[in-house]
């Protein structure tokens, strides 16, 4: 459901990103997106950690788009607000519970709060 609601905006944001716009094998398109059914499924995708540039994973109104070939840098978008690049696999490997709390905080905050990076807890990794 969220994928259908936001995909046009996520495509627009991704195509404006200097790294994602360079994706060519495969090109960044509607086919780049995969909607995860749970946080655990999303985490399993990140720890695979060898995704092509432009691979995108969705959980609710959150979208994560790979910004390079086989690297752990994910453009992070809530609804229609792009607000950070997160090294998801690195965080999960260091502290999976912290990652869970971070995602829960992002889900609970407004787009404006995310844009101000108000989702980070004190004592970041």
C-alpha positions, 0 to 999 in steps of 0.5 A: 500500500505505501509503495503505491502511495509514495513511489512516484515521489521516491522515484523523483527523489532518487533520480535527483540524487547524484549517485542513484541517478547514475544507476545503470545495471539495472537502471533505477526505476519502479522495478527497483523497489521491494516492499518488506512485510516486517522490520525483520525482513528489512534487516535481513535485506540490509545485512545481505549488503551487496545490493546494486545502486538504486535497489530500494526497500520499503517499510511502511512510509519509509524508503531506503535506496542504495547509493552505490554498488555493494556499499552500505549507504542508504538514502533514507526517505520518510513519505516525501522527505529525504533526510539522511544517508544511513549505514544500515548493515553497519548499525545492525551488526554493531547493535541490532536493538539500537537499529530497531529503536531508531526505525521505531523513532523515525516511524513515530516522528513527523517528516519535519522532525526527521529532517531535523535529525531528531530521531537520533538518540544520545550516545550514537554508536 
